[in-house]
């Protein structure tokens, strides 16, 4: 009997030890699972975090690159000393103190150095104003004064004179930067004067027709010429020669003996306001987030 009790107690002790070992293993397994699960969640979170921040950094780099490209192409600043502009270089950059000769290959250089001295443009320019010539009748080199000047106010004034007294003035004559009906009618009146014909009246057209060309807007105008055949043809020829475009969309012509009557609807153009347009780009962590944002819902 005592021997049996001893065996039974020994067996129970072994079962108890096995049970405790199992519990220990279970606890260790549970803790390990929690640790592994937590690490996995953290790894996924950090991978997503790094991926999102990489997208943000890439978007910022793209924006910086676009700004730098714009600054370089227009000719706002000198070229950077390194690969990119530094903050100090941008702060010190002052377009009004730069000479166009320093900005070869830029839009500013092409306008100030190439177009301003273009003989073909100058050949169709209007007669020089008094401010463009000196007292002895010689043409003033306003561009040289502009390049040498360091005072910003004077430099801005000289730039205005360059625009007015060089081939650059042809550009706003051909395609004005704003809608100016009075200037348009004055241009037509000048054409009539050159043609030796005095119109009875000039008036704009109130048509609301849209421009067929991107980037420009139109000013509708009515034309009425009633004179001899040679005189009417001379007016039409000078309108055709005008540096400013007049597109005739509809016209009626009547002959009566040696008289020719023309009634026409025409359009002149002016440049649509333009400038740098900033674009806001939103970076999304995932396609689902982007889709949710578009749908106005939250995930």
Order of alpha helices (4+ residues) and beta strands (2+ residues): alpha-alpha-alpha-alpha-alpha-alpha-alpha-beta-beta-alpha-beta-beta-alpha
